[in-house]
């Protein structure tokens, strides 16, 4: 049985950001990539993205109070 976890209503939208977006993000918040929380490269929500270690993933969650909230995670090895 095959199941696409990204289609489940409880799984937020995950998007791998580009290198230019990564640079912009790090400059905007005046941080380096090691300051970001980690997400494992084997996380089920990332499987179809084929992320590399060091990629940054944008996670968009629906919020009743804020509409949509955005989180960023750096891909790390498991």
C-alpha positions in Angstrom: 0.0 0.0 0.0 1.4 3.4 -1.0 0.6 6.5 0.9 1.8 10.0 0.1 2.3 11.6 3.5 2.4 15.1 2.0 -1.2 14.9 1.1 -2.3 14.3 4.7 -4.2 17.3 6.1 -2.0 17.4 9.3 1.3 17.6 7.3 2.3 21.2 6.6 3.7 22.3 3.2 7.4 21.7 2.9 9.4 23.6 0.2 13.2 23.5 -0.4 14.4 27.1 -0.9 16.9 28.2 -3.6 20.4 29.3 -2.9 19.5 33.0 -3.4 16.5 32.7 -1.0 18.9 31.0 1.5 21.3 33.9 1.3 18.5 36.4 1.7 17.1 34.6 4.7 20.4 34.4 6.5 21.2 38.1 5.8 17.7 39.2 6.8 17.9 37.6 10.3 21.7 38.1 10.6 22.3 34.4 11.3 24.3 31.6 9.9 22.8 28.3 8.8 23.9 26.5 12.0 21.6 28.7 14.0 18.5 27.1 12.3 16.7 24.1 13.9 17.5 20.9 12.1 15.3 18.4 10.2 16.6 15.0 9.3 17.2 14.2 5.6 15.2 11.0 6.1 12.1 12.9 7.4 9.1 11.4 5.6 7.8 14.9 4.5 11.1 15.4 2.6 11.4 12.2 0.8 10.1 13.4 -2.6 12.3 16.5 -2.4 15.6 14.6 -2.3 17.3 17.2 0.0 21.0 17.4 0.5 22.6 18.1 3.9 22.8 21.9 4.3 19.6 22.6 2.2 17.0 24.8 3.9 13.4 23.8 4.0 10.5 26.3 4.4 7.6 24.9 6.3 4.2 26.7 6.1 1.6 25.9 8.7 -1.9 27.1 8.8 -2.7 29.1 11.9 -6.2 30.1 13.2 -4.7 33.4 14.6 -2.0 34.3 12.1 -3.3 32.8 8.9 -0.1 31.1 7.9 3.1 30.8 9.9 6.5 30.1 8.3 9.3 28.1 9.8 12.8 27.3 8.4 14.8 24.1 9.1 18.3 23.1 7.9 18.6 19.6 6.5 21.0 17.4 8.6 22.0 13.8 8.4 20.1 11.3 10.4 
